[in-house]
């Protein structure tokens, strides 16, 4: 049996690889980004906003192009990884759940 699609160690090249886990929440419980990896999707553009990808009452698995297992609407974490963007990116804002941006 194969696991969920995607490899959370891989950075998108001028796109965001957004990886999701069924663990985490408003506070890092110690399981965020390490327990129950569920899948991923890619998002393009510098103006990455999860609220344009999925409704605040849903989860990353509702994003267009998501591949993997369903992510619960609550108590999840996600990571967006990208490289090859202009060096002027200085801030990353998330208003939902536990998020970890990574720039390659």
C-alpha positions, 0 to 999 in steps of 0.5 A, a space after each residue: 500500500 502506498 502512502 499519501 501523494 507528495 513528499 513534504 521535503 520537496 520545495 516547489 520551484 516558483 510555486 508553493 507545495 502545500 503539505 497537510 497533516 491531520 495533526 496540529 491546531 491553533 497551538 502546536 501540540 508537538 504533532 504538527 508537521 510530523 504526525 498523520 501526513 495526508 497529502 498536498 496541492 500546489 499554489 502559484 503566485 507570490 500572493 499566497 493566501 489559503 483563504 483563496 484556496 479553501 474556506 476558513 471552515 474547511 481544510 487544505 483537502 478542499 483546495 483545488 488540485 489537492 491529492 491525498 487523504 481528507 484533512 479534518 476541518 479542525 486540528 490540522 497543520 500545513 506547510 507551504 514550501 517554495 523556492 525560486 521566488 524574488 528575494 523581496 518576499 519578507 512576510 508570510 501571514 496565515 490566519 488559519 490553524 498551524 502553518 509553517 512557511 519554508 523558503 528554499 
